[in-house]
Amino acid sequence: MDRMIVLGTGQAVCLHYHNTCFALETGGDYFLVDGGGGSDILRCFTTAGIPWQRLHHAFLSHEHTDHLLGMVWVVRYVAELINWGRYEGDFTVYTHDVAAEKLLTICRMLLKPAQAVLLERRIHVELVEAGDTRTILGDRYTFFDIQSRKAKQFGFRAGSPDGTSLVFLGDEPFSEACAPYMAPCDWLLTEAYCLYAERERYNPYELCHATVREACQCAERFGARHLVLWHTEDESTFGSRKARYTAEARQFYRGDVRVPDDFEVLQLRGS
């Protein structure tokens, strides 16, 4: 893992941010994590300068629309590139059984026959179970169930040969079941739905989300060196989110906090 290209940072009903998704780059190749909520993922790739021909792996954490629907468009566009003779090799989406069924059902229903016929031939949906490990672009990914109360959702722990470690906790608060995958951790990626001071306005706990405060307490507990906060609201903090979230984070977390904007690039290796 050399860099993380942040494609979106918003929660499901944001108006100013793309839904939270990102790509991990290793040696010029990319691993996409979630697809956001729709066709805007195509624009995101163009804006971020990610070449589709260097994307052969993706991960879908769960079935919610702000994560799954963009992956449908990714599958569709890769299929088009294959049919145009502009894509070499295969494309694989790693996910669990529940999300796989939803993704494949939608693709089979909506894709053109010339696109749908590529499912399983060149475009693969590979099932992973909790605890399974895969080597992707030379890095080791171990997938785990985050114990969501809303829909089955997986996160992962990734490790590079140089020792860099990264944990993706999905878009819900930390569950004790995830503890074995947490420490030590160089990079922790977690949702922070809103500021703690605005919890009564946004009701994060009822929605199975955390505030900046809880996310930072988790990072502090497990000694994460870098913390990335996203999957946020954009109603009250748009234009000031980075400053306000960072200020609250520093009250509860002593490490390096990042509150990225859409299309921000984070250097992972050697940080």
N, C-alpha and C positions, 0 to 999 in steps of 0.2 A: 504494500500500500504506500504509494508515494504522495498522492493528493486526494482530497475530497472536494468534489465540485457540488456545491449546494444548489439544487434546482428549484426547491421550494421550501418554505418555512411556516406556512399557515395551517391552521386547523381546517376542518371540513367546510365551514361556511364563510371563509375569508373572502373579502372583495378586493384586497390590495396585494395579497401574497398568493403565489401558487401553492397548492397543497404540498405538504412536506414529502420530499423525496430527494435522493442524492445519488451521485455516482462516485465510486472509488476507482482511482486510476492507478494502475501498476504497469510501468514500462510502456506507456502509450496505449494500453488496452483498458477497457472499462467494465465495471460490474455495477449494474443499476440496482438500486434498492427502492422498491415501490415505484408506481407510475404516476402518482397524482390522480386528479379527478377526470381527465378527459384528453381531448386532442391537443390541448395546450402543451403537452409533453413534447410534441414535435417542435414547437417554437422554442421550448426550453433547450432542446439539444442544439438548435441553430444558434441561439443566443450564447450558449456556453461554449460553442465551438467543438462539440463532441462529434467525431465522425462515426456514423452508423456502422461503417464497415469494421470498426474496432470494438464493437459491442457484441459479445457472444454469450454473456451471462447476465442473469438478473435474479432478483429475489423478491417475492411477493409476501409480505408479512401477514396480511389478512384480507377479508372480503369486503370491507367497507368501501363505499364508492370513491372516497377521496384517496384511496390507495390502489384500487383494482382497475377502475375504468381506464386510466391512462395506460395500464399494461396491455389492455385490449388494443389500443392504438399503436403501441410499440410492436406487438405481434403483427398487426395489420401492415405496418410500414416495412418491417423486416421481410414479410411475405412478398410485398410489392418489389422490394429491392432484389430478392431472389429471382422473382419472375422476370425482372428487367435485366438479369445477368450482372447485377452490380453488388452482389454480396457473396462472399466465399465462406464456406464452412457452415456449421449449424449454430442455432441459437437455443439456449436452454434457460428456462425459468424454474428456479428451485422454490418450492413451497410445500405446505402441508395439504392433507387430503381435502379439507373443507374448502380452502381457497382455490385449490386446483379444480375442483368440480365446478365452482362458479365461473372461473376464468374460461375453462374449456367449453362450458355450456354457452356462454355468451359468444365466444368466438365461432363456434359451430353454427349458431343461429344467425349471426350477423355478417360474417365474412363471405366474400364472393367465393364460389366453388374453386376457382383457381388459387385462392389464398388458403382456404380451409384444407385443401388437399395436402398442403405442406405440413400440417400438424402431424407430428410423429415422424414424418419423413425428414424434414430439415429443422422444424421448430418443435422443441420438446418441453414438456412440463414434467419435471422430475420431482417425485415425492420424497420428502425428508421427514423423518420422525424426530421427536425430541431426543437430543443427545447425539444425533448423527453428525458426522464430520465429512466435509468435502474439501478437496484442494482446488481452489479457483484462482487462476492467474498466479500460481505459486504460493498463495497464502492459504492458511488453514482456517476454515470456517466451521464452528460448532454451533448448531442450531438448538434453541431451547424454547419451551412453551412458557410464555410470560404469565400464564394463569389469568387471562382476561375474563372478566365477568360478562362481557358483551358479545364477543365473537372469538372463536379460536384464533390465537395470534402467536406468532413465533418472533423471537429476536435472534441475535447471534453474537458469538464472540469470535473475533478474527485475530489471527496472529501471523506476523511476517517472519521470514527466516532471520531477519536482523533483530528480532525480539520485540518489535513494535506491536502493541496490543490495542484492540478497539472493541468496545461493547456497544451494541445497538439494542436498546430496551423497548423498541416499538413506540406506541403512542399512548401508553398507560403508565401509571405510577409503578415504581419498583415493588415487586412481590418477593417475599422471603424465599420462595422457590427458586428464584434466580440467583441467590447468593453464591452458589458454587461457581458461577461463571463470571463473577465480578472482579475479584482482586487476584494479583495486581492488575492495574488497568492504566494504560497511558491516555486513552481517549474514551470518554463516556458520552454517548449520544442519547439524550432523553427529552421527552416532552416537558414543556412548562406552559400550561394553558393560559395562565394569567399571573399577575402579581399577587402576592399574599394579601396585600392591602385591598385588593379588589375581588377577593374570593366571594363575598356576599353578592356582588353584582353578577358574577359569571357562574357561580355554583359548580366549580370544578369537581368537587368530590361526588356530587350527584351524577356527574357525567363520567365518572371514573377517570379523572385527570388530576394532575398535581399543579401546584403553584411553583413559582421560582424557588420559594423557600424549601419546600420538600425535596425538589430535585437537587438542590445544592446540599442539603443535609445528607442525601444519599451519596453524592459524590465525595463529600468529606468523610463519611463513614468508611468508604472503601478505598480511600486514598487515590482517587483518580487524579492524574496530573493535569489533564485538560478536560473541560466540560463544555459540551455544545448543547445549547438550549434552543428548541424550536417547537413546531406544532402549536403556535400561539394564536391568540385572538389578534385582530387588527382594528378593533373599533376604537378603543381609548388610547392606544399607545402607538398608532401608526405615525411614523416620523420621529418618534422619541423612544421607540422600543429598545434599541441597543443601549442607550444611556440609562434608561430606567431599570431594565432587567439586570444590567451589569451592576448598578448601584445596590439593588436588593441582594444580588448573588453574593457580593463581597461581605455581606453581614453574616453569611452562614458557610462560606466556602473559601478556603485559603489558596486554592490552586488557580490555574489559568482558565478564566471563563470566556467563552465565545458566544455571542448572540448574533449569528450571521444574518445577512440579508440574502434574498434570492440572488443566485449567481455568484455569490462570494466563493472564493477558493481557499481552502485551508491546507497548508503543508503538513503532512503527517509524519513523514520520516525524519528522524533526527530532532524532533521537537521535544 
